[in-house]
Amino acid sequence: MDFWEQIEKLQKKPAKVKEKILAVSVFIIMAAIVAIWIQSVKNSFAETANSAADPLKTMWSAAKDGFANTYEQIQKIDL
């Protein structure tokens, strides 16, 4: 059957049937999107855990770099 014939056939169905088809379609698409999102978040957390095993060390390094950059900016100010 042709795509347009399927669309016409669906248009002729009662409203309740069309609502059920819509609900099932939305649920399937939503489940697929959520599954893809969970997989990408899972991979992101795995990469982060492998690259930064010690969160305190990472935080200290970021704070130290921030203070160093701020100090450099203050040094550049001409008064």
C-alpha positions, 0 to 999 in steps of 0.5 A, spaced: 500 500 500 502 507 498 503 511 504 497 516 502 492 510 502 495 509 509 493 516 511 487 516 508 485 510 511 487 512 518 483 519 517 477 515 516 477 511 522 473 513 528 476 519 533 477 514 539 482 509 534 486 515 532 487 518 539 489 511 541 494 511 535 496 518 537 497 516 544 501 509 542 506 513 537 507 519 542 509 514 548 514 510 543 517 516 541 518 519 548 521 512 550 526 512 545 528 519 546 528 518 554 533 511 552 537 515 548 538 521 553 539 516 559 545 513 554 548 519 553 548 521 560 551 515 562 556 515 557 558 522 560 558 520 567 563 515 565 567 519 561 567 524 567 569 519 572 575 516 568 578 523 567 577 526 574 577 521 579 578 526 585 573 531 585 576 535 591 583 535 587 579 538 581 575 543 585 582 545 588 585 546 581 579 550 578 579 555 584 587 556 584 586 557 576 581 562 578 585 566 583 591 566 579 587 569 573 584 574 577 590 576 580 593 577 573 587 581 571 588 586 577 596 586 575 594 589 568 590 595 571 593 601 571 591 606 576 
